[in-house]
Structure formats: C-alpha cells, structure tokens
C-alpha cells in the first residue's frame, strides 16, 4: 500500500524538504500528491511544477490545502502531511491537519513552547492520528544496535553518558549575508527561544533517551552567544542527572570552527563502554575495561535483529542520513497501512511525545542557564 502524502514547506532554497522527499521515496511507500511549499503562492506552484504534481494540488496556504484535501473523496485525499517549515509554524500546521484526521510527520523541534507541544500530543490522541518527529539519527541501524546492547545490559551498570553535537557553520554571522538557513535559525520569531539547543541539541537529547531508555531528572545548563549581534545562543553545555543518579553531559555548538556535523555518543558502563559517531555511522566501537576494543559494523552477522531490520545494503556498502530518515518514514508507513501485514519494529520511530520531551528539555535548559542553578527536569507528556 502506498501512502498518499502532502508537504508543507520545502520550497525553493529549502534544505530539509528535499531530504524528506528523498527519504519518503526511497522504499516506494509514499506518493507526494499535494503541497503548500511556500508562503509565496508563486513559489509553491513553481515547486509543485518541478516535482511533477497536478497544478490543482499546489496550494497557496496550508489552510487551503487542509480544507481542499478534506473535501476530496477519501480515496483521493492525502493521508499524511510532512511538515518541513521553520519551527514557529509547526504547531499551527500540525494542529490544522490533525483536526482533519491526517497523520503527521514533523521536523524538529516539535514546537516553540511546551504548551503547544502538549496540545499536539492531545490532538494526536483525540483524532487517532500517528505523529512522528524526525529525530533522524535514531534511524541509523548502528544506533539501533547500540540501543539493543545497552538495554540488554552488555555495558553493565550505566555510569556516565556523554553526547556532543558540534558544527562550525555559524562561526561567522551568515544570517547577515542573506543565508536563508542561517536567517531563520537565528531569528527568535521563527526559530523560537533557542537556536543551537533547538536545532541540534534536541537531536542529542533524543539520542540519549533512545539508546539508554533513561530520562533526564535534573540539569545545569550554560548557554552562550559567541558571535556578536546574534540574538539566540550558538553554544551550550548541559550537565545532566539521569535516572538513578547517572551522570551525563550534553554539549552542542554551531560555532566550533572547522566542525561539520560531529554528533557523537559515548556511554560508559561498569563492564565496557560504547562509542558512536554520526560521521562514521556504520560502525560501533565497544571498549573493554582492559583497553581493548571491538568494532561492530552495520550488516555484520553479530548485529541485532532490530539493526538488521533497518539495513538495506550488504556490509561494506555505506548507508547514511537518507537511509536513516527513510527508516522513520518506512516505519510510519507500515503503521499507517491497513494492508494487514505489519512490519517488524514498525512502531520504532520518534513520536509526538518524544518531541514534547525535547521541547521541555530546551525550556528547562534555558531556565537553568538564566538562574545559574540546577533545575528539576523530570517530565511526562500527555499520552506518554
């Protein structure tokens, strides 16, 4: 069964919209049939034309798209919407489509406020809609392998968790030079209350939760703005206290000159340690207490059933971000499909509740940095 979907955002000059479209297309489980790709109607129609869509399904606004699609026969209208707009629109777009019974895949962070995030949790439940958030790094097979090994107790008692996400692309004030992605990500009106934490810190936080199954109980944050004139933070360090008093540290930066997309997770247990880097996503490093190490590769025979279920190519053929994104889309499609043939691990995707956890984390980190103190960060979103 092919899922009919529409997209909001992802027009000319956008980056993440094309990533979503490639991911949705990879396994043949989706057909893009409608879109409101830009707030500029002409640009929306231009994108629809470039994508080969029926011109009548290129809408001037997401509101028009929701109403017009809902008016179509059930077998013709979209079943799911992919939201790839700047952050400030996520809530309004998602809530509009949820009220029409449309499933949602939304980019992160979920919303700009905790209240809006919780509202989306409630709406998804009320209208019985699936809602996925594209914390894409959880889609990597080797991240799933790490999850299985940690949760099986192979590291022993978890003692410390360190996650870092360092980029250097905002080490200069690109937002003043007409750079579209930098402009909105550093603009409080569109990005919300946070830049670095919202853009990449939410990924790092989600990765810790996904692999370890542990929630943050308390945190102490130091957020800073390094580039002169920038209105939001571009560098942050957060000390974490996870469940059971486990120590943790989350560090994110967009001004680390020379860094590209350096997301790294390390977990230290009483028996061994684990190390994964997004720039080498097909390998997992297991460290023994005597200093020796073992490398687990994607598609290796030692890999878990969960990891192998999310692998497409034989070992030695690298898989990357598009495939990780596609694993989220594929699992959502399997969950939406009514063909009576659910796929193994079809429920393995970040949910609206996971998105709400991320929004809450961002706001608690901002509170801690403002107070210069540890704050309680325990949280349970609606439906979670």
URDA-V547877 format. One record per residue. N is the residue number from 1. RES is the residue in one letter. BURIAL is + if it has 16 or more other ideal C-beta (glycine too) atoms within 10 Angstrom, else -. Layout:
[[N	RES	BURIAL] [N	RES	BURIAL]]
//
This chain:
[[1	X	-] [2	X	-] [3	X	+] [4	X	+] [5	X	+] [6	X	+] [7	X	+] [8	X	+] [9	X	+] [10	X	+] [11	X	+] [12	X	-] [13	X	-] [14	X	+] [15	X	-] [16	X	+] [17	X	+] [18	X	-] [19	X	+] [20	X	+] [21	X	+] [22	X	-] [23	X	+] [24	X	+] [25	X	-] [26	X	+] [27	X	-] [28	X	-] [29	X	+] [30	X	+] [31	X	-] [32	X	+] [33	X	+] [34	X	+] [35	X	+] [36	X	+] [37	X	+] [38	X	+] [39	X	-] [40	X	-] [41	X	-] [42	X	-] [43	X	-] [44	X	+] [45	X	+] [46	X	+] [47	X	+] [48	X	+] [49	X	-] [50	X	-] [51	X	-] [52	X	-] [53	X	+] [54	X	-] [55	X	-] [56	X	-] [57	X	+] [58	X	+] [59	X	+] [60	X	-] [61	X	+] [62	X	+] [63	X	-] [64	X	-] [65	X	+] [66	X	+] [67	X	-] [68	X	-] [69	X	+] [70	X	-] [71	X	-] [72	X	-] [73	X	-] [74	X	-] [75	X	-] [76	X	-] [77	X	+] [78	X	+] [79	X	+] [80	X	+] [81	X	+] [82	X	+] [83	X	+] [84	X	+] [85	X	+] [86	X	+] [87	X	+] [88	X	+] [89	X	+] [90	X	+] [91	X	+] [92	X	-] [93	X	+] [94	X	+] [95	X	+] [96	X	+] [97	X	+] [98	X	+] [99	X	-] [100	X	+] [101	X	-] [102	X	+] [103	X	+] [104	X	+] [105	X	+] [106	X	+] [107	X	+] [108	X	+] [109	X	+] [110	X	+] [111	X	+] [112	X	+] [113	X	-] [114	X	+] [115	X	-] [116	X	+] [117	X	+] [118	X	+] [119	X	+] [120	X	+] [121	X	+] [122	X	-] [123	X	+] [124	X	+] [125	X	-] [126	X	-] [127	X	+] [128	X	-] [129	X	+] [130	X	+] [131	X	+] [132	X	+] [133	X	+] [134	X	+] [135	X	+] [136	X	+] [137	X	+] [138	X	+] [139	X	+] [140	X	+] [141	X	+] [142	X	+] [143	X	+] [144	X	+] [145	X	+] [146	X	+] [147	X	+] [148	X	+] [149	X	+] [150	X	+] [151	X	-] [152	X	-] [153	X	-] [154	X	-] [155	X	+] [156	X	-] [157	X	-] [158	X	+] [159	X	-] [160	X	-] [161	X	+] [162	X	+] [163	X	+] [164	X	+] [165	X	+] [166	X	+] [167	X	+] [168	X	+] [169	X	+] [170	X	+] [171	X	+] [172	X	-] [173	X	-] [174	X	+] [175	X	+] [176	X	-] [177	X	-] [178	X	-] [179	X	+] [180	X	-] [181	X	+] [182	X	+] [183	X	+] [184	X	+] [185	X	+] [186	X	+] [187	X	+] [188	X	-] [189	X	-] [190	X	-] [191	X	+] [192	X	+] [193	X	+] [194	X	+] [195	X	+] [196	X	+] [197	X	+] [198	X	+] [199	X	+] [200	X	+] [201	X	+] [202	X	+] [203	X	+] [204	X	+] [205	X	+] [206	X	+] [207	X	+] [208	X	+] [209	X	+] [210	X	+] [211	X	+] [212	X	+] [213	X	-] [214	X	+] [215	X	+] [216	X	+] [217	X	+] [218	X	+] [219	X	+] [220	X	+] [221	X	+] [222	X	-] [223	X	+] [224	X	-] [225	X	+] [226	X	-] [227	X	+] [228	X	-] [229	X	-] [230	X	+] [231	X	-] [232	X	+] [233	X	+] [234	X	+] [235	X	+] [236	X	+] [237	X	+] [238	X	+] [239	X	+] [240	X	+] [241	X	+] [242	X	+] [243	X	-] [244	X	-] [245	X	-] [246	X	+] [247	X	-] [248	X	+] [249	X	-] [250	X	+] [251	X	+] [252	X	+] [253	X	+] [254	X	+] [255	X	+] [256	X	+] [257	X	-] [258	X	-] [259	X	+] [260	X	-] [261	X	-] [262	X	+] [263	X	+] [264	X	+] [265	X	+] [266	X	+] [267	X	+] [268	X	+] [269	X	+] [270	X	-] [271	X	-] [272	X	+] [273	X	+] [274	X	+] [275	X	+] [276	X	+] [277	X	+] [278	X	+] [279	X	-] [280	X	-] [281	X	+] [282	X	+] [283	X	+] [284	X	+] [285	X	+] [286	X	+] [287	X	+] [288	X	-] [289	X	-] [290	X	-] [291	X	-] [292	X	-] [293	X	-] [294	X	-] [295	X	-] [296	X	+] [297	X	+] [298	X	+] [299	X	+] [300	X	+] [301	X	-] [302	X	-] [303	X	+] [304	X	+] [305	X	-] [306	X	-] [307	X	+] [308	X	+] [309	X	+] [310	X	+] [311	X	+] [312	X	-] [313	X	-] [314	X	-] [315	X	-] [316	X	-] [317	X	-] [318	X	-] [319	X	+] [320	X	-] [321	X	+] [322	X	+] [323	X	+] [324	X	+] [325	X	+] [326	X	+] [327	X	+] [328	X	+] [329	X	+] [330	X	+] [331	X	+] [332	X	+] [333	X	+] [334	X	+] [335	X	+] [336	X	+] [337	X	+] [338	X	-] [339	X	-] [340	X	-] [341	X	-] [342	X	-] [343	X	-] [344	X	-] [345	X	+] [346	X	+] [347	X	-] [348	X	+] [349	X	+] [350	X	+] [351	X	+] [352	X	+] [353	X	+] [354	X	+] [355	X	+] [356	X	+] [357	X	+] [358	X	+] [359	X	+] [360	X	+] [361	X	+] [362	X	+] [363	X	+] [364	X	+] [365	X	+] [366	X	+] [367	X	-] [368	X	+] [369	X	+] [370	X	-] [371	X	-] [372	X	-] [373	X	-] [374	X	-] [375	X	+] [376	X	-] [377	X	+] [378	X	-] [379	X	+] [380	X	-] [381	X	+] [382	X	+] [383	X	-] [384	X	-]]
//
